[in-house]
Structures are given as C-alpha cells and as structure tokens.
Amino acid sequence: MSVVIEPRDEYNNVLIDNTHPENRKNPDPHPKYNLVVIGAGTAGLVAAVGSAGLGARVALIERHFMGGDCLNYGCVPSKALIRCATVLADVNNANAFKITNDAKPSARFAEVMERMRKLRSQISENDSVQRFTDLGVDVFLGEGKFTGGNTVEVASTELKFAKAVIATGARAAAPPIPGLEDIDYLNNENLFNLTEQPGSMAVIGGGPIGAEMSQTFQRLGTDVTLIDLAEHILSKEDADAASIVQEAMIKDGVTLEASAKDLRFEPRGDQKAVFYIDKEGHSQERVVDQVLVAVGRAPNVKGIGLEKVGVEFDERKGVAVNDKLQTTNPRIFACGDVSSKYQFTHAADFLARTVIGNALFMGRAKASRLVIPWATYTDPQIAHVGITEHEAMEQGVEIDTYTQPFDDVDRAILDGETEGFVKIHCAKGKDTILGATIVARHAGDMIGEIVMAMKYRIGLGKVSSVIHPYPTQAEAIRKVGDAYNRTRLTPTIKNLMGKWLGWTRGN
C-alpha cells in the first residue's frame, strides 16, 4: 500500500482495523455477481451498499482504506482541524465582543491532531469492512483489475460480474515544478500524519484545499505563505466572493503571493527553500519548515485493466462516461472523482445512486439532471450552485442578478459577521434560478435552500414567501426574493394600484 497513515496510535489502529484490517482473509467469491465495484470511497460505498440493499449480489474491492479520500485524508480530518482553528480565532477575537481576554491562547498542536485522529476513528465505523460485510457486501482487499469481458481479479481471485462500476477516485497530483522531487513535501494524503507543528509553511495553490489549509494552519500558529499562479485565490469562484475570503485570510496573517511564476524548490538542511518571481517581477526566496502542494488531482485509471475491456479513458480527465454514467463498455459504469468534474463527496454519493438504477434495472437516470452545489470551508465559507456570472457571459446566457449583502441583515450585524452576501442569478426577465453564490460563515449550511428551489423549479419569487425565523442569517435568501418581487412593481402596475387605492378611499 503506497498510502500510509501515521502515527500508529490507538486511534489510527482503530481506523486501520475498520478500513483495512491487517491479515484479514478475503471471502470465497460467489460464482457470479450482479455488480462488482472497484474502489471503496464514497462513490463505491454507496453503489455497493445501495445495490446490496435492493437484493443484488455485490463485491466491493479496495486496495487502500475503505472510505477513500473523504474519511482518511480529506473532508473528515480537514474539517476537524478547521473547527479547532475557528475556535481559536474566535477566542483571540473576544475583545471585539467586549469579552476580557488578557492571556493570548494558543493551540496545543499535537493534541489538536490527536483530537482529529480520535474523531476520524469514530466515524470510520460507518465505512468499515465489518459494517459492509454485515450489510451483505462481499469486501475484497487488494488491487482490482479487469482481466476479461466479465471478470475482475483481486488478490489472485477471479470475480465474475454481470455489471461493474469503476469508482477508483483520484489522487493528489505532483505538478512539474523544478526541485519538487528533491524535497519531502506534503499533500492531502500525508498532511494529516503530522504530529509536530511546522513553524513555517509554504502552500502551493490557492484552490479549496490550499485556501482552507492556509487559513487553518495560520490560525493554529504556523507562519503560512500561500503561493498561487493566478491573480487571486479560488479562481473558479465568483470573483467578489473570492475577494472577501482572500481579505479574511490576509487579516488572519497569511502572506499571499498571487500571480507568482518560475517556482522552484531546493532542500536546505531540515528545511526547504522556495524560489519564485512575485507579481512585481522581483525574485523571492523563502525558507520554510514544510511545503504543502495543493495543486491538482489525477484520476486513478492506471493498472486496473481498462484497455482490456474497451473502456476509454484519459490520464488527466479520467474515465469517459455518457449521461447515464456508462463507459464505452456498456456493461461497465463509472462514478465519482474518476469520471466527474465535480470532485466532491456529496456529488460522488448522488452519482453512485444514478449508477445503481441504470446498471441493475436498465434505468434512465441522467447525471445532467443532478443539481450539485459545493462549498469551500474557509472562514467565511463560499457555497455555490449552478451558473456563475462569468459562465453566463461565456455561454451567452442572459441573466438578472439579485444580491443581498450581509451588512444589511440584522442577525449578521449582531453576530459581527457582515462580510459576505447572497447572490442569486435568474433567467432574464424571469424568476427561474440558474445559479447562486453565498459568502457567509455557514454558507455551506445555507445553500441547500437554493439547491432545493432549483431542483424542484421553485422560482425566486416564491422563495420570498417562505417564512424564515427572525433573526437568522438565512433571512438574506428571503430578502433576495423580495428584491426580485420589487422588480415586478413596474410604473404601470404601481400607477394602477394607486388608482385602485384612491378609488377605495373614495377620492
């Protein structure tokens, strides 16, 4: 196994016992399976347990750890650290709320990491080999690869299938930066193995992982420099939203080097030297304790025998699928990070649900019908769904945009969280919602209301009639609906209403 989970303390031992128990003997295979699933990340787990629950005979293959990226070195451990960093930031900001805070608190980094490992081990039971075995899935640990039109081999055992699902996910990609291979660097697969806090860290890449971890480690006490080639962080997000988060990170103390170029590395004893040209054209050198590379993901398509079964794939884009998530081999489907541009746990979940009906029951579910949101868990968070203003412009889609800043929302004012907004895009002249962006401390929790409206084609005008508790920050969504309804009060309508009201007064 190339992925290592350290340290081997009591919590990681529980994690490993759950997700890849050592010395476990694989079960004897059935003569033929309705479904063989390769990969036990979110997509594979959902496809396997959902199919078994419907009565299918299912085999699930995993070479590393059950739960995949999300449980082991993604969503779960990162959010545990983010929570600790947020608490520390709030305590350090207590004076803004007139709370005496004479002593400057700090993070006990080793214990912060231990807390993460403890909570991760608790959650790992949900993705454990034992749980899925109890639910009727035959779990096989080892490298799975296609060997024929209806066979997969794992640990020298052949499994026959009627249908198969590729859910092998993606991994951290090593960009071609000079000197990178000469240093020991971190990525999301080994970042959470740390037990000692780095005094300084260079984070390469201002996407979601880079932004989240830059802010988190800075708040925990590491001196962080975020280096990005783009003009600003989170370049795929709404530019106004990204700007707010960028300013918040700088306020936290992150040193941002945007528009950097000619990046290279050199070992410097126990440290690493980072060289680059800054946006002013000046040569820069920074010596840091750790380098976190958070640039790009690569789909896991090698070594699983796709060539033998006629499955088209690209080493950068992943497995090619149609709208029913069927590969170029009609008996084989793919879902999750290995085939989707939406590399999120919740997307993998619902893509896998799409596969179940299509693979087992000749269903007609289409991935394009899914309304998939995402959130970046910085502070404040950015949550988004649907089209952006930039995409609308590129695609020639005419839109009307309605925005509610949080500095005019009572609860946000009371919470001291006025930096942010709710922005909703509608089809030109209509209340049909095409996209939305929320910037707020709990934006990820708020976006679901808009996703539901889009999913069930509830117009923005009707959203304004939904009663929200007062005072809440979610009222901002209703206020955006009110803004749309005000546009319907044209001068002609207002004039007619005035005449009616005058007549009812007896004027």
PEWO-V711603 format. One record per residue. RES is the residue in three letters. SS is DSSP state (H for helix, E for strand, L for the rest). PHI is phi in radians with two decimals (* if undefined). PSI is psi in whole degrees, -180 to 180 (none if undefined). Layout:
res:RES ss:SS phi:PHI psi:PSI
res:RES ss:SS phi:PHI psi:PSI
This chain:
res:MET ss:L phi:* psi:125
res:SER ss:L phi:-1.43 psi:-24
res:VAL ss:L phi:-1.58 psi:127
res:VAL ss:L phi:-2.03 psi:136
res:ILE ss:L phi:-1.91 psi:121
res:GLU ss:L phi:-2.30 psi:163
res:PRO ss:L phi:-1.34 psi:165
res:ARG ss:L phi:-1.52 psi:67
res:ASP ss:L phi:-1.64 psi:-174
res:GLU ss:H phi:-1.09 psi:-33
res:TYR ss:H phi:-1.34 psi:-43
res:ASN ss:H phi:-1.23 psi:-28
res:ASN ss:H phi:-1.13 psi:-40
res:VAL ss:H phi:-1.13 psi:-44
res:LEU ss:H phi:-0.98 psi:-49
res:ILE ss:H phi:-1.19 psi:-40
res:ASP ss:H phi:-1.05 psi:-33
res:ASN ss:H phi:-1.37 psi:-45
res:THR ss:H phi:-1.74 psi:-21
res:HIS ss:L phi:-2.77 psi:69
res:PRO ss:L phi:-1.02 psi:131
res:GLU ss:L phi:-1.28 psi:145
res:ASN ss:L phi:1.14 psi:19
res:ARG ss:L phi:-1.32 psi:139
res:LYS ss:L phi:-1.63 psi:127
res:ASN ss:L phi:-1.14 psi:152
res:PRO ss:L phi:-1.24 psi:162
res:ASP ss:L phi:-1.25 psi:132
res:PRO ss:L phi:-1.31 psi:151
res:HIS ss:L phi:-1.30 psi:160
res:PRO ss:L phi:-1.00 psi:-37
res:LYS ss:L phi:-2.77 psi:143
res:TYR ss:E phi:-1.89 psi:145
res:ASN ss:E phi:-1.10 psi:-38
res:LEU ss:E phi:-2.55 psi:130
res:VAL ss:E phi:-1.98 psi:125
res:VAL ss:E phi:-1.95 psi:125
res:ILE ss:E phi:-1.79 psi:112
res:GLY ss:L phi:1.95 psi:124
res:ALA ss:L phi:-2.03 psi:40
res:GLY ss:L phi:-1.40 psi:-164
res:THR ss:H phi:-0.99 psi:-48
res:ALA ss:H phi:-1.07 psi:-46
res:GLY ss:H phi:-1.16 psi:-42
res:LEU ss:H phi:-1.09 psi:-45
res:VAL ss:H phi:-1.16 psi:-44
res:ALA ss:H phi:-1.06 psi:-41
res:ALA ss:H phi:-1.25 psi:-52
res:VAL ss:H phi:-1.26 psi:-34
res:GLY ss:H phi:-1.13 psi:-41
res:SER ss:H phi:-1.21 psi:-43
res:ALA ss:H phi:-1.10 psi:-37
res:GLY ss:H phi:-1.13 psi:-23
res:LEU ss:L phi:-1.58 psi:1
res:GLY ss:L phi:1.79 psi:2
res:ALA ss:L phi:-1.34 psi:151
res:ARG ss:L phi:-1.56 psi:119
res:VAL ss:E phi:-2.23 psi:138
res:ALA ss:E phi:-2.02 psi:137
res:LEU ss:E phi:-2.15 psi:127
res:ILE ss:E phi:-1.99 psi:133
res:GLU ss:E phi:-2.45 psi:129
res:ARG ss:L phi:-1.59 psi:-27
res:HIS ss:L phi:-1.92 psi:-106
res:PHE ss:L phi:-2.10 psi:132
res:MET ss:L phi:-0.95 psi:143
res:GLY ss:L phi:1.73 psi:-19
res:GLY ss:H phi:1.03 psi:-154
res:ASP ss:H phi:-1.00 psi:-47
res:CYS ss:H phi:-0.96 psi:-52
res:LEU ss:H phi:-1.27 psi:-46
res:ASN ss:H phi:-1.55 psi:-39
res:TYR ss:H phi:-2.64 psi:43
res:GLY ss:L phi:-2.52 psi:-116
res:CYS ss:H phi:-0.94 psi:-49
res:VAL ss:H phi:-1.16 psi:-57
res:PRO ss:H phi:-1.16 psi:-36
res:SER ss:H phi:-1.16 psi:-40
res:LYS ss:H phi:-1.25 psi:-29
res:ALA ss:H phi:-1.09 psi:-42
res:LEU ss:H phi:-1.22 psi:-41
res:ILE ss:H phi:-1.04 psi:-40
res:ARG ss:H phi:-1.08 psi:-44
res:CYS ss:H phi:-1.09 psi:-43
res:ALA ss:H phi:-1.14 psi:-36
res:THR ss:H phi:-1.18 psi:-42
res:VAL ss:H phi:-1.06 psi:-45
res:LEU ss:H phi:-1.10 psi:-42
res:ALA ss:H phi:-1.11 psi:-39
res:ASP ss:H phi:-1.15 psi:-43
res:VAL ss:H phi:-1.11 psi:-42
res:ASN ss:H phi:-1.17 psi:-20
res:ASN ss:L phi:-1.73 psi:15
res:ALA ss:H phi:-1.05 psi:-33
res:ASN ss:H phi:-1.06 psi:-29
res:ALA ss:H phi:-1.13 psi:-21
res:PHE ss:H phi:-1.86 psi:16
res:LYS ss:L phi:1.10 psi:34
res:ILE ss:L phi:-1.84 psi:126
res:THR ss:L phi:-1.13 psi:131
res:ASN ss:L phi:-2.57 psi:75
res:ASP ss:L phi:-1.28 psi:-39
res:ALA ss:L phi:-1.49 psi:138
res:LYS ss:L phi:-1.55 psi:109
res:PRO ss:L phi:-1.25 psi:159
res:SER ss:L phi:-2.51 psi:164
res:ALA ss:L phi:-1.47 psi:138
res:ARG ss:L phi:-1.59 psi:89
res:PHE ss:H phi:-1.00 psi:-45
res:ALA ss:H phi:-1.04 psi:-38
res:GLU ss:H phi:-1.32 psi:-32
res:VAL ss:H phi:-1.05 psi:-45
res:MET ss:H phi:-1.20 psi:-36
res:GLU ss:H phi:-1.14 psi:-41
res:ARG ss:H phi:-1.02 psi:-45
res:MET ss:H phi:-1.01 psi:-46
res:ARG ss:H phi:-1.12 psi:-38
res:LYS ss:H phi:-1.11 psi:-48
res:LEU ss:H phi:-1.18 psi:-39
res:ARG ss:H phi:-1.08 psi:-40
res:SER ss:H phi:-1.15 psi:-36
res:GLN ss:H phi:-1.13 psi:-45
res:ILE ss:H phi:-1.19 psi:-28
res:SER ss:H phi:-1.08 psi:-20
res:GLU ss:H phi:-1.07 psi:-31
res:ASN ss:H phi:-1.14 psi:-27
res:ASP ss:H phi:-1.90 psi:17
res:SER ss:L phi:-1.32 psi:156
res:VAL ss:H phi:-1.00 psi:-43
res:GLN ss:H phi:-1.12 psi:-43
res:ARG ss:H phi:-1.09 psi:-45
res:PHE ss:H phi:-1.25 psi:-31
res:THR ss:H phi:-1.12 psi:-44
res:ASP ss:H phi:-1.11 psi:-27
res:LEU ss:L phi:-1.53 psi:6
res:GLY ss:L phi:1.70 psi:12
res:VAL ss:E phi:-1.73 psi:133
res:ASP ss:E phi:-1.45 psi:111
res:VAL ss:E phi:-1.70 psi:125
res:PHE ss:E phi:-2.05 psi:126
res:LEU ss:E phi:-1.73 psi:128
res:GLY ss:L phi:2.54 psi:178
res:GLU ss:L phi:-1.32 psi:123
res:GLY ss:E phi:-1.80 psi:136
res:LYS ss:E phi:-2.62 psi:146
res:PHE ss:E phi:-1.25 psi:135
res:THR ss:E phi:-2.09 psi:-10
res:GLY ss:E phi:-2.93 psi:-177
res:GLY ss:L phi:-1.06 psi:-26
res:ASN ss:L phi:-2.46 psi:29
res:THR ss:E phi:-2.35 psi:145
res:VAL ss:E phi:-2.25 psi:140
res:GLU ss:E phi:-1.90 psi:137
res:VAL ss:E phi:-2.53 psi:126
res:ALA ss:L phi:0.87 psi:48
res:SER ss:L phi:1.12 psi:17
res:THR ss:E phi:-2.02 psi:135
res:GLU ss:E phi:-1.69 psi:131
res:LEU ss:E phi:-2.01 psi:130
res:LYS ss:E phi:-1.74 psi:143
res:PHE ss:E phi:-2.40 psi:155
res:ALA ss:E phi:-1.52 psi:-42
res:LYS ss:E phi:-2.37 psi:157
res:ALA ss:E phi:-2.39 psi:155
res:VAL ss:E phi:-2.23 psi:129
res:ILE ss:E phi:-1.65 psi:116
res:ALA ss:L phi:-2.40 psi:48
res:THR ss:L phi:-1.45 psi:-5
res:GLY ss:L phi:1.26 psi:-157
res:ALA ss:E phi:-2.45 psi:168
res:ARG ss:E phi:-2.33 psi:165
res:ALA ss:E phi:-1.14 psi:131
res:ALA ss:L phi:-1.65 psi:141
res:ALA ss:L phi:-1.65 psi:108
res:PRO ss:L phi:-1.19 psi:156
res:PRO ss:L phi:-1.38 psi:71
res:ILE ss:L phi:-1.77 psi:127
res:PRO ss:E phi:-0.94 psi:132
res:GLY ss:L phi:1.50 psi:-6
res:LEU ss:H phi:-1.10 psi:-39
res:GLU ss:H phi:-1.28 psi:-9
res:ASP ss:H phi:-1.58 psi:-5
res:ILE ss:L phi:-2.13 psi:156
res:ASP ss:L phi:-1.48 psi:111
res:TYR ss:L phi:-2.07 psi:163
res:LEU ss:E phi:-1.76 psi:149
res:ASN ss:L phi:-2.38 psi:-172
res:ASN ss:L phi:-1.17 psi:-16
res:GLU ss:L phi:-1.46 psi:-17
res:ASN ss:L phi:-2.23 psi:-3
res:LEU ss:H phi:-1.00 psi:-39
res:PHE ss:H phi:-1.49 psi:6
res:ASN ss:H phi:-1.50 psi:-10
res:LEU ss:L phi:-1.07 psi:140
res:THR ss:L phi:-2.12 psi:-18
res:GLU ss:L phi:-2.00 psi:138
res:GLN ss:L phi:-1.33 psi:129
res:PRO ss:L phi:-1.20 psi:138
res:GLY ss:L phi:-1.22 psi:-33
res:SER ss:E phi:-2.54 psi:151
res:MET ss:E phi:-2.60 psi:138
res:ALA ss:E phi:-1.83 psi:126
res:VAL ss:E phi:-1.85 psi:125
res:ILE ss:E phi:-1.78 psi:112
res:GLY ss:L phi:1.97 psi:127
res:GLY ss:L phi:-1.85 psi:29
res:GLY ss:L phi:-1.38 psi:-167
res:PRO ss:H phi:-0.99 psi:-47
res:ILE ss:H phi:-1.14 psi:-46
res:GLY ss:H phi:-1.08 psi:-43
res:ALA ss:H phi:-1.18 psi:-47
res:GLU ss:H phi:-1.05 psi:-48
res:MET ss:H phi:-1.31 psi:-30
res:SER ss:H phi:-1.07 psi:-50
res:GLN ss:H phi:-1.14 psi:-41
res:THR ss:H phi:-1.10 psi:-51
res:PHE ss:H phi:-1.19 psi:-34
res:GLN ss:H phi:-1.09 psi:-45
res:ARG ss:H phi:-1.15 psi:-32
res:LEU ss:H phi:-1.36 psi:-10
res:GLY ss:L phi:2.10 psi:0
res:THR ss:L phi:-1.49 psi:141
res:ASP ss:E phi:-1.43 psi:107
res:VAL ss:E phi:-1.87 psi:133
res:THR ss:E phi:-2.01 psi:121
res:LEU ss:E phi:-1.75 psi:120
res:ILE ss:E phi:-1.98 psi:125
res:ASP ss:L phi:-2.41 psi:146
res:LEU ss:L phi:-1.35 psi:-26
res:ALA ss:L phi:-1.33 psi:168
res:GLU ss:L phi:-1.24 psi:-27
res:HIS ss:L phi:-2.64 psi:164
res:ILE ss:L phi:-1.24 psi:165
res:LEU ss:L phi:0.87 psi:55
res:SER ss:L phi:-1.17 psi:-17
res:LYS ss:L phi:-1.53 psi:-6
res:GLU ss:L phi:-1.61 psi:169
res:ASP ss:L phi:-0.89 psi:130
res:ALA ss:H phi:-1.08 psi:-38
res:ASP ss:H phi:-1.13 psi:-40
res:ALA ss:H phi:-1.15 psi:-46
res:ALA ss:H phi:-1.06 psi:-36
res:SER ss:H phi:-1.12 psi:-40
res:ILE ss:H phi:-1.13 psi:-45
res:VAL ss:H phi:-1.14 psi:-41
res:GLN ss:H phi:-1.05 psi:-44
res:GLU ss:H phi:-1.14 psi:-36
res:ALA ss:H phi:-1.13 psi:-40
res:MET ss:H phi:-1.19 psi:-40
res:ILE ss:H phi:-1.11 psi:-40
res:LYS ss:H phi:-1.07 psi:-34
res:ASP ss:H phi:-1.24 psi:-15
res:GLY ss:L phi:1.98 psi:-1
res:VAL ss:L phi:-1.15 psi:132
res:THR ss:E phi:-1.52 psi:118
res:LEU ss:E phi:-1.79 psi:126
res:GLU ss:E phi:-2.05 psi:87
res:ALA ss:L phi:-1.54 psi:164
res:SER ss:L phi:0.98 psi:32
res:ALA ss:L phi:-1.36 psi:157
res:LYS ss:E phi:-2.64 psi:171
res:ASP ss:E phi:0.96 psi:47
res:LEU ss:E phi:-1.30 psi:139
res:ARG ss:E phi:-2.72 psi:164
res:PHE ss:E phi:-2.24 psi:155
res:GLU ss:E phi:-2.52 psi:142
res:PRO ss:E phi:-1.20 psi:145
res:ARG ss:E phi:-2.43 psi:76
res:GLY ss:L phi:1.17 psi:-127
res:ASP ss:L phi:-1.43 psi:-3
res:GLN ss:E phi:-1.95 psi:-176
res:LYS ss:E phi:-2.29 psi:137
res:ALA ss:E phi:-1.76 psi:132
res:VAL ss:E phi:-2.00 psi:125
res:PHE ss:E phi:-2.02 psi:140
res:TYR ss:E phi:-2.85 psi:166
res:ILE ss:E phi:-1.79 psi:123
res:ASP ss:L phi:-1.39 psi:179
res:LYS ss:L phi:-1.17 psi:-17
res:GLU ss:L phi:-1.54 psi:-2
res:GLY ss:L phi:1.54 psi:11
res:HIS ss:L phi:-1.66 psi:143
res:SER ss:E phi:-1.30 psi:134
res:GLN ss:E phi:-2.21 psi:148
res:GLU ss:E phi:-2.36 psi:130
res:ARG ss:E phi:-2.25 psi:132
res:VAL ss:E phi:-1.85 psi:123
res:VAL ss:E phi:-2.31 psi:163
res:ASP ss:L phi:-1.35 psi:-37
res:GLN ss:E phi:-2.42 psi:151
res:VAL ss:E phi:-2.13 psi:125
res:LEU ss:E phi:-1.86 psi:118
res:VAL ss:E phi:-1.68 psi:115
res:ALA ss:L phi:-2.18 psi:52
res:VAL ss:L phi:-2.14 psi:108
res:GLY ss:L phi:1.42 psi:156
res:ARG ss:E phi:-2.32 psi:149
res:ALA ss:E phi:-2.16 psi:130
res:PRO ss:E phi:-1.19 psi:144
res:ASN ss:L phi:-1.49 psi:88
res:VAL ss:L phi:-2.04 psi:-10
res:LYS ss:L phi:-1.50 psi:146
res:GLY ss:L phi:1.37 psi:11
res:ILE ss:L phi:-1.99 psi:12
res:GLY ss:L phi:1.29 psi:29
res:LEU ss:H phi:-1.12 psi:-31
res:GLU ss:H phi:-1.11 psi:-32
res:LYS ss:H phi:-1.29 psi:-20
res:VAL ss:H phi:-2.05 psi:16
res:GLY ss:L phi:1.21 psi:31
res:VAL ss:L phi:-1.68 psi:118
res:GLU ss:L phi:-1.32 psi:137
res:PHE ss:E phi:-2.66 psi:164
res:ASP ss:E phi:-2.30 psi:136
res:GLU ss:L phi:-1.16 psi:-16
res:ARG ss:L phi:-1.79 psi:-41
res:LYS ss:L phi:-1.62 psi:-18
res:GLY ss:E phi:1.66 psi:-159
res:VAL ss:E phi:-1.38 psi:133
res:ALA ss:L phi:-1.40 psi:131
res:VAL ss:L phi:-2.35 psi:157
res:ASN ss:L phi:-1.57 psi:-171
res:ASP ss:L phi:-1.21 psi:-17
res:LYS ss:L phi:-1.63 psi:6
res:LEU ss:L phi:1.19 psi:28
res:GLN ss:E phi:-1.62 psi:136
res:THR ss:L phi:-1.41 psi:-175
res:THR ss:L phi:-1.22 psi:-10
res:ASN ss:L phi:-1.76 psi:112
res:PRO ss:L phi:-1.09 psi:-14
res:ARG ss:L phi:-1.58 psi:-6
res:ILE ss:E phi:-2.14 psi:131
res:PHE ss:E phi:-1.99 psi:166
res:ALA ss:E phi:-2.53 psi:145
res:CYS ss:L phi:-2.71 psi:163
res:GLY ss:L phi:1.54 psi:-161
res:ASP ss:L phi:-1.09 psi:-22
res:VAL ss:L phi:-1.24 psi:-17
res:SER ss:L phi:-2.42 psi:-4
res:SER ss:L phi:-2.01 psi:146
res:LYS ss:L phi:-1.34 psi:-17
res:TYR ss:L phi:-1.61 psi:91
res:GLN ss:L phi:-1.64 psi:72
res:PHE ss:L phi:-2.32 psi:151
res:THR ss:H phi:-1.03 psi:-46
res:HIS ss:H phi:-1.17 psi:-31
res:ALA ss:H phi:-1.18 psi:-44
res:ALA ss:H phi:-1.03 psi:-41
res:ASP ss:H phi:-0.99 psi:-53
res:PHE ss:H phi:-1.38 psi:-25
res:LEU ss:H phi:-1.17 psi:-38
res:ALA ss:H phi:-1.13 psi:-38
res:ARG ss:H phi:-1.10 psi:-35
res:THR ss:H phi:-1.11 psi:-41
res:VAL ss:H phi:-1.13 psi:-40
res:ILE ss:H phi:-0.95 psi:-54
res:GLY ss:H phi:-1.15 psi:-40
res:ASN ss:H phi:-1.20 psi:-38
res:ALA ss:H phi:-1.38 psi:-40
res:LEU ss:H phi:-1.60 psi:-30
res:PHE ss:H phi:-2.23 psi:21
res:MET ss:L phi:0.95 psi:41
res:GLY ss:L phi:-1.26 psi:173
res:ARG ss:L phi:-2.16 psi:22
res:ALA ss:L phi:-1.12 psi:142
res:LYS ss:L phi:-2.12 psi:135
res:ALA ss:H phi:-1.11 psi:-31
res:SER ss:H phi:-1.17 psi:-15
res:ARG ss:H phi:-1.49 psi:-9
res:LEU ss:L phi:-1.31 psi:139
res:VAL ss:L phi:-1.82 psi:105
res:ILE ss:L phi:-1.91 psi:114
res:PRO ss:E phi:-1.56 psi:172
res:TRP ss:E phi:-2.61 psi:162
res:ALA ss:E phi:-2.48 psi:143
res:THR ss:E phi:-1.92 psi:125
res:TYR ss:L phi:-1.66 psi:48
res:THR ss:L phi:-1.36 psi:-176
res:ASP ss:L phi:-2.23 psi:105
res:PRO ss:L phi:-1.31 psi:163
res:GLN ss:E phi:-1.42 psi:157
res:ILE ss:E phi:-2.03 psi:128
res:ALA ss:E phi:-2.17 psi:142
res:HIS ss:E phi:-2.53 psi:150
res:VAL ss:E phi:-2.61 psi:145
res:GLY ss:E phi:1.31 psi:-151
res:ILE ss:L phi:-1.43 psi:150
res:THR ss:L phi:-1.79 psi:167
res:GLU ss:H phi:-1.04 psi:-41
res:HIS ss:H phi:-1.11 psi:-44
res:GLU ss:H phi:-1.13 psi:-39
res:ALA ss:H phi:-1.07 psi:-41
res:MET ss:H phi:-1.14 psi:-44
res:GLU ss:H phi:-1.11 psi:-37
res:GLN ss:H phi:-1.56 psi:-2
res:GLY ss:L phi:1.23 psi:28
res:VAL ss:L phi:-1.62 psi:122
res:GLU ss:L phi:-1.43 psi:130
res:ILE ss:E phi:-2.35 psi:158
res:ASP ss:E phi:-1.95 psi:136
res:THR ss:E phi:-2.02 psi:133
res:TYR ss:E phi:-2.12 psi:130
res:THR ss:E phi:-2.23 psi:136
res:GLN ss:E phi:-2.12 psi:107
res:PRO ss:E phi:-1.23 psi:148
res:PHE ss:H phi:-1.33 psi:-13
res:ASP ss:H phi:-1.29 psi:0
res:ASP ss:H phi:-2.15 psi:28
res:VAL ss:L phi:-2.08 psi:121
res:ASP ss:H phi:-0.95 psi:-47
res:ARG ss:H phi:-1.14 psi:-37
res:ALA ss:H phi:-1.13 psi:-38
res:ILE ss:H phi:-1.11 psi:-46
res:LEU ss:H phi:-1.14 psi:-35
res:ASP ss:H phi:-1.39 psi:-10
res:GLY ss:L phi:1.22 psi:33
res:GLU ss:L phi:-2.24 psi:59
res:THR ss:L phi:-1.59 psi:-6
res:GLU ss:L phi:-1.44 psi:108
res:GLY ss:L phi:2.60 psi:-179
res:PHE ss:E phi:-2.89 psi:166
res:VAL ss:E phi:-1.98 psi:126
res:LYS ss:E phi:-2.20 psi:124
res:ILE ss:E phi:-2.17 psi:132
res:HIS ss:E phi:-1.83 psi:129
res:CYS ss:E phi:-2.08 psi:157
res:ALA ss:E phi:-1.03 psi:141
res:LYS ss:L phi:-0.91 psi:124
res:GLY ss:L phi:1.33 psi:5
res:LYS ss:L phi:-2.26 psi:173
res:ASP ss:L phi:-1.82 psi:15
res:THR ss:L phi:-1.22 psi:119
res:ILE ss:E phi:-1.39 psi:125
res:LEU ss:E phi:-1.86 psi:-19
res:GLY ss:E phi:-3.10 psi:165
res:ALA ss:E phi:-2.79 psi:151
res:THR ss:E phi:-2.34 psi:134
res:ILE ss:E phi:-2.14 psi:132
res:VAL ss:E phi:-2.04 psi:113
res:ALA ss:E phi:-2.91 psi:165
res:ARG ss:L phi:-1.06 psi:-35
res:HIS ss:L phi:-2.08 psi:41
res:ALA ss:H phi:-1.03 psi:-37
res:GLY ss:H phi:-1.08 psi:-32
res:ASP ss:H phi:-1.37 psi:-25
res:MET ss:H phi:-1.51 psi:-27
res:ILE ss:H phi:-1.15 psi:-23
res:GLY ss:H phi:-1.02 psi:-34
res:GLU ss:H phi:-1.08 psi:-39
res:ILE ss:H phi:-1.31 psi:-37
res:VAL ss:H phi:-1.04 psi:-43
res:MET ss:H phi:-1.08 psi:-42
res:ALA ss:H phi:-1.06 psi:-42
res:MET ss:H phi:-1.20 psi:-43
res:LYS ss:H phi:-1.03 psi:-44
res:TYR ss:L phi:-1.83 psi:17
res:ARG ss:L phi:0.96 psi:45
res:ILE ss:L phi:-1.59 psi:121
res:GLY ss:L phi:-1.26 psi:161
res:LEU ss:H phi:-1.09 psi:-33
res:GLY ss:H phi:-1.07 psi:-37
res:LYS ss:H phi:-1.31 psi:-29
res:VAL ss:H phi:-1.04 psi:-35
res:SER ss:L phi:-1.17 psi:-18
res:SER ss:L phi:-1.58 psi:0
res:VAL ss:L phi:-1.43 psi:122
res:ILE ss:L phi:-1.35 psi:122
res:HIS ss:L phi:-1.82 psi:142
res:PRO ss:L phi:-1.04 psi:145
res:TYR ss:L phi:-1.94 psi:138
res:PRO ss:L phi:-1.68 psi:131
res:THR ss:L phi:-2.38 psi:156
res:GLN ss:L phi:-1.25 psi:-25
res:ALA ss:L phi:-1.14 psi:-16
res:GLU ss:H phi:-0.99 psi:-24
res:ALA ss:H phi:-1.02 psi:-33
res:ILE ss:H phi:-1.16 psi:-44
res:ARG ss:H phi:-1.09 psi:-39
res:LYS ss:H phi:-1.09 psi:-34
res:VAL ss:H phi:-1.14 psi:-40
res:GLY ss:H phi:-1.07 psi:-40
res:ASP ss:H phi:-1.06 psi:-40
res:ALA ss:H phi:-1.08 psi:-40
res:TYR ss:H phi:-1.12 psi:-46
res:ASN ss:H phi:-1.09 psi:-31
res:ARG ss:H phi:-1.14 psi:-28
res:THR ss:H phi:-1.21 psi:-19
res:ARG ss:L phi:-1.39 psi:-15
res:LEU ss:L phi:-1.47 psi:75
res:THR ss:L phi:-1.26 psi:163
res:PRO ss:H phi:-0.96 psi:-36
res:THR ss:H phi:-1.14 psi:-47
res:ILE ss:H phi:-1.13 psi:-41
res:LYS ss:H phi:-1.10 psi:-38
res:ASN ss:H phi:-1.15 psi:-42
res:LEU ss:H phi:-1.14 psi:-40
res:MET ss:H phi:-1.13 psi:-38
res:GLY ss:H phi:-1.10 psi:-41
res:LYS ss:H phi:-1.13 psi:-41
res:TRP ss:H phi:-1.10 psi:-47
res:LEU ss:H phi:-1.13 psi:-36
res:GLY ss:H phi:-1.13 psi:-40
res:TRP ss:H phi:-1.16 psi:-39
res:THR ss:H phi:-1.23 psi:-19
res:ARG ss:L phi:-1.46 psi:-11
res:GLY ss:L phi:1.55 psi:13
res:ASN ss:L phi:-1.38 psi:none
